Amino acid sequence: MSARVLIVDDLFPNVKLLETKLSLEYFDVVAAMNGPDAIAICEKGLCDIVLLDVMMPGMDGFEVCRRLKASPITAHLPVVMVTALDQPSDRLKGLDAGADDFLTKPIDDTALFSRVRSLVRLKAMTDELRSRAMASRDFGMGDPLAAAAAETGQNANILIVESRRAAAERMVSALSQHHTVTVEADPQAALMKAPEGQFDVILVSLDAQEHDGLRLCSQLRSLHRTRNVPIIMLAEEHDRARIVRGLDFGVHDYLMRPIDRNELLARVRTQVRRKRFSEVLRGAVQASMELAVTDGLTGLHNRRYLDSHLGALFGDAALRQRPLAALMLDIDRFKAINDTYGHEAGDEVLRTFAERVRLLTRGIDIVSRYGGEEVVIILPDAGLAEARVIAERIRERIEAQPFSVQRATRSIPVTVSIGVSVREPGDAGPQDLLKRADLALYRAKGAGRNRVEAQAA
């Protein structure tokens, strides 16, 4: 897939060399000759991935990477360190700064292109979540990007698929100080265990005895319950071609044997942070979707949800010639509760009222706060007699037990009036059904309250 790559290097020939290679692979390229310019480009959202030189005057690549990963605005950007430094300590320093990978000059073109494509795919998935998650700020839920970027990457649940006992023990020794580690020698058993284990990262040996580790990676990527779990390949030098294939179909990272303890910790931490970053964003998306159709005070569906679903329910009932009933509930003398005990007590009553009503309805029913102290319940496949029974049960349960308010220091009696209606063959739409329920509620109020009235025959 195409993407915009930011090359950061203070030497112009290096920039041009990388730019030429990437352009031939149909990537768009932008360049920065120093750290501050690179950060400014990233903050403006003008790139999808950063190829970052380490040795630059002023602000070096490590500092640039740390600043990018510390900012909620740029923390999601993949950063690949590109440098002549080849010592394990240099690689570890880059990973600790938050880099997603560390490529040593002279760069292997195949490794470069496969890594760029892999990281760009991951960013594209994150971008989709970011754009949706930002809607949660409109509901007063705080900044999901700041919450996601604060993740430390510790206390993860890790699965290691490794048939070499000594190698597995070394990795467990390194990881178990910060994480919970499970080892499985048999890839087939691991495939069964992985969807059930709530794992944050899975490490897979490509050289498992009598099994193709790369196929296991592919199977884990295809399963719904492990599709979003980061996978790290454990490979030998001769596995370079298989590493490229794994990155091409979505494996997240790899480690070369002999595995450096500190690099293992750093790469696992990076993958855990990335996974949890996405999970925070998914949670924000889910929460914003729920808030969009949920009444914040009572937890019931709101008027928007009722309006968007009632038409379909009504049309389906008419098409199948099935009954459909509506109950309109109104708490009796609710204004007096607010005036006497205060609006906070009134809110407590509304919350308790909603809880009791919800317990007395079915999973297929729509229970919605219609406005103020009014609640509408839509009952699919319920006729008039059945709807009246349900309404009477609700009325009795509300009256039977006083409502606790003011932190349970006082209790007050509450009653409810309910109007009942059912779909008629001549109804033009759901509003006719609701109008008859409203008229029946009005009669219940006029007849003394705390009663159920059905639509006129």
N, C-alpha and C positions, 0 to 999 in steps of 0.2 A: 504494500500500500504506500501511497505517496505521503509525504509529510514535509514540514519546514524544519530544517536542521540549522541550529545556531552553532557556528564554529568559533571558538574563543582561543586565540593564539596571538602573541605579540610579534610573531615572525610572519611577514607577508607570504614568503614562499610556502610555508607550511599550510597557511590558509588556502592558497590557490591549489595546492596539491589535493587537499581533502575536498575542496569545492569541485574540482574537476571529476574526481572519482564519484562523488555523490550525485552530481548532475547527470552523469552517464547512467546512473541507476534511477533517474527520474525523480530525485528529491529536489525540493526547492532549498536554497541555501542562503542564509544571512550570516554576517560575520561581525565580530567585535574584536578589537585589538587589546582590550584591557578589561579588568573585572567590573568596574562601575558601569561601563557601557553594556556589558553582558547582562548585568542585573536589571538595568533599565529596560532592555529589550524583553527580558523574561516577564517583568512586571506588567508590561503592556500587552502580554499575550501574543507576541509576534513569532513564537517558535513552538515546536512540539517536542523537541529533544535538544539537549546541549552536549556538544563534544568539546570538552574543556581541557586545555593545556594546564599543566601544574605549574611549571616554572615561568612566571611572569613577574615583571617588576611591580613594585607597589603592592597590590593585592594579589596574592598567589591563588592558584586554582583551588586549593583546600579551603581557603577563606570564602571564595566565591560560592563554593558548593555548600558550605555551612550556612551562609546567609540565605541561599535559595531554599534550602530544606527547612530553615527555621521560620520562614514566612508562610502564613496560610495561603497567600496568593500564589506562591510558586512551589510549594512543597510537593505538589503532584508531578512536577516536571522531571522526566528521567534525565539523569546526568551521567555521562560516561567520561571518565578521566582518560585522556590521551597523552602519554608522556614517555620519555626515554628512561625514566626511573623504573628499575625492574627488581628492586629488593622487596622481600615480603613486608618489611616494615613500611615501605612507601605505599604498597597496595592496601595494607591495613589502615594506614592513615587516611587514604581516600575513602575507603568504605566507612570508617568511623565518622568521616565528615558528612556521610549520607549518600555517597556516590552509588549508582546502581551497578556500575561495572568499571573495570580498570583495564584499558588496552595499552599494551606496551609497543613503542616504536621499535623497528619498522612494523607497521600495522598490516596484519593479514586481511586482505580485502574481503574474503568470504566471511571471516569472523565479524568484521566491522558491519557489513551489510545485514547479516542475519541478526546481529544484536540490535542494530538500529530498528529494523522492522519489528522485532519482538517487543521492544520497549515502546515503540509507537503504537502498536496494537493495544498494549496494556493502558497506555495513556488515553487512547480513544474511548475505552470502556470507562475510565475514571472521569473523563470529561462529560460523558453523558450523565453520570451520577451527580457530578458537581453542579451542572446546570439545573437539574431537577431539585437537588437538595437546597439550593439557594432560595427556592420558593418558601422553605420553612421559616426563613427570617420574617416573612410577611405575617406569620402567625405568632410572632413574639417568642420564638423558640431559641433565640441566640444565633450565633454564627457557627454553622456546622463545620466550616473549614478550619476555624481555630481549634475546635474540639478534636477534629480528626488529626490535625498536625501535631497535637500535643502528645500523641501516643508514643510510648517508650519502646515498644517491641519486646517487653519482658513477660514472664509468666505465661508462656505459650504451651500448647499441647502439641507435641511433635511425634511423628511416626517415621522411623528409620527402617527402610527395606534393604537389608544387607545380610548376605549369607556368610560373610567372613566374620567370624566371631570376634577376633582380635580388633578388627577395624571398627566393628559396631561398639565394642567396649570403650575404645578410645573416644568415639564421638559422644557416647553416653556420659563419660567422665567429664567432657568439656561442657556439654549442654545442660546436664542435670542440675548445675548450680543455679541456673536461672529459669529452667523450664521443666515441664513434665515430659519424659521421653518414653516412648514405647518402641520396642524393636521387634520386627517380624522378619524371619529368614526366608520364608516362603512367599514369593510374589502373589500366588493365587490366594493364599490366606490373607495377605495384605489387601488385596482387592476387595475381599469380603469385609475386612475390618475397617477400612478407610471411611466408608460412608456412615458408619455407626459411631465413629470415635470423636467427632467434633474437633478434628485436628486443624491446627493453624498453619502447619507446614508439613510437607512430606518429602523426605530425602530418599531417592531411589538410586541404588547401585545399577549401573548399566551392564555390569558383568556378573549378574547373579547366576549361580550354577544351574545349567539346564533351562534357563528362562531368559527371555529377551526383556531386559529392563526398560528399553525404549518402548516396547509394546505396552508394558504396564503403565508407563507415563501417558501414552495415548489413551488407554482405557480410563485412567483417572480423569483425564481432561474431558472425556465424553460423558461420564456419569453426571447426572444432574446434581447430586449431593456433594460431589467433590470438584465440580467444574471451577469453582472460585477459590479452591485451596492452592496456594503456591506450591510448586514442585521444584526441587533442586536435584539435578542429576549429579551423581558421583561418578567421575570418569577417569580413564587413563589417557595418556598422551595419544595413543593410537585411536582413541574414540572421537577425534576432532570432527570427522564427517557426521557421526551420529549425533554429536552435540548440535551441529548446525541444523540437522533434521528435527531434533527435539525443539529447538528454539523456533523453527519455522511453524510447527503445529501448536505452539502455545506453552511449552515448558518455560518456566519463569527464569531459572538461573542454573548455574552449574559450578561444581568444585572439582579441581584437578587433584589427583593423588600424586604424591603424598599430601594429605589434607592438613593444612596449617590450622592449628587449634583456634587461633585468634581470627583468622579469616572465616572459619566455619561460624564462629559466634557472630561476626559482623554481618555475614550474608544472611544468616537466619534472622537476625534482628531486622535487617532491611525488609525481608519478605513479610515478616510478621507485621511490621509497621504499615506496609503497603496494604496488606489484607485488612487490617483493622481500620485503616483510613477509609477504604471502600465500604466497610461495614457501617461505620459511623454515617457516611453519606447515604447508604441505603436506608438506615434507620431514620434519618432525617426526611428522606423522600416518603417513607411509609407513614411517618408521623404527620407530615404535612397533608398527605392524601386523606388520612383519617380525620384530621382537623377540618378539612374542607367540607366534610359531610357529617360532622359530629357537633352536637351542641356542647360547648365548653363547660357549662355548669352541670348539666344532668348526665352527660355521657350518652344520651339518646341520639338517634339520627336527627339532623336538622331539617328545616323546611326545604332546603335545596335538594337534599337527598330524597325526600318524599316526592317533591315535584318531578324529579328526574326518573323515578322508578314507578310511580303510581300509574302513569300512562301505559307502560308496558304491561303491568299486571292487569289493568282494566281491559286492555285490548286482548290479552291472552284469555281472560275469563269469558269475554264476549265470543271469541272465536271458538272456544271449546264448549261454550254453553255451560260453564261452571259458575257456581255462586261466588260472590265476593262481598265481604261486609266491611263496614267502617264503624269504628267507635270514636266519638269525640268526647274527651274527658276534660272537665274543668274543676279545679279545686274550689270548694265553696268558701266564700268570704275571705279570699286570699288577701285582699287589700287590708282587711282588719288585722290579719296576722302581721303584715308588714308594719302597720301603724302601731300595733300594741307591743310587739316584741322586737321590731327593727328589721331592716332589710337583710342583715346577716342571718337572722333566724328564718326569714322567708326563704333564703337560699338553701338553708339546711333542710327545710321542709320539701322544697322542690327536689333536692337530691335524693332524699329518702323516698319520696313519692315515686320518682323514676325507678329506683331500685325495686320497689315492691311491684310496680306494674310490669317491669321486665321479667321478674320471676314468674309471673302469671300468664305469660304469653309464650307462643311457640317460636322455634327458630326460624320458621318461614314467614312469620308475621313482621310487618314493618311497624316499629314503635318510634314515633317522631315527636319532638317538641314543636308544636305548631305556632306557638307564640305566647309570651307571658307564662301563665299557669295552665295553658291548654296543651293537651297531648292528643295526638291522633294515632289510632291503631288500625292498620289495614290487615284484615283476616282473609287470606286466600282460602277458597273451598269451604267457606263457612256460610251457612244460611242464616235466616233471621232468628230462628229459635236457638241455634248454637251460639250465635253472637250475643244474644240476650243472656244466656247462661254465663258466658265468659265475662260480660260486663257486670253482671250481678256479683260474680265471684270477686272481681276487682273491688267493687263498691264495698262489699262486706269486709274484705281484708284491710282496706284503708281505714274504715271506721273502727275495726276491732281493736287496734293498738294505737295508743297516743304516740305522737311524734316527739322525739327528744330534740331539744334545741339548746343553744348556749352551752355547748360542751357537756351535754347531758345533765345539766343542773335543773332544767325545767322540762316538762312535757306538756304538750297541748293536743286537744282533740282535733282531728282533721276529717272532713268528709269530702266526697266527690260526687258530682252529678255527671251522668253519662247519656249521650244520645247515640242511638243505633240506627244504621241504615244498611240496605243491601242494594246491589246492582239490579236495575230494572231493565227490561228489554228495550224500552224507549229512551234510555239515557244516551245523550249525545257524547258524553265523556265523563271522566272521573269527577269533574267539578259538580255534576248533578248529584253524584253519590255523597260528596262531602257536604253539599248544601242541605240535603235531607237530614244528615247526621247533625248538622248545626241547628236546624229547626227543632229536631227532637231534643237536643241539649237545652235549647231555649225553653221548651215546655217543661223539662225536668226542673230547671231553675224556677220557673213560674209556679210549679206545683209544690214547692216547698223545699227543694234541694235534697241532696243525699238520696237520690233515686235514679233509676234507669228508665228512660223513655225511648220507645222505638218509633220509627217513621210511621206516619199515618198509613193505614191500609188502603 
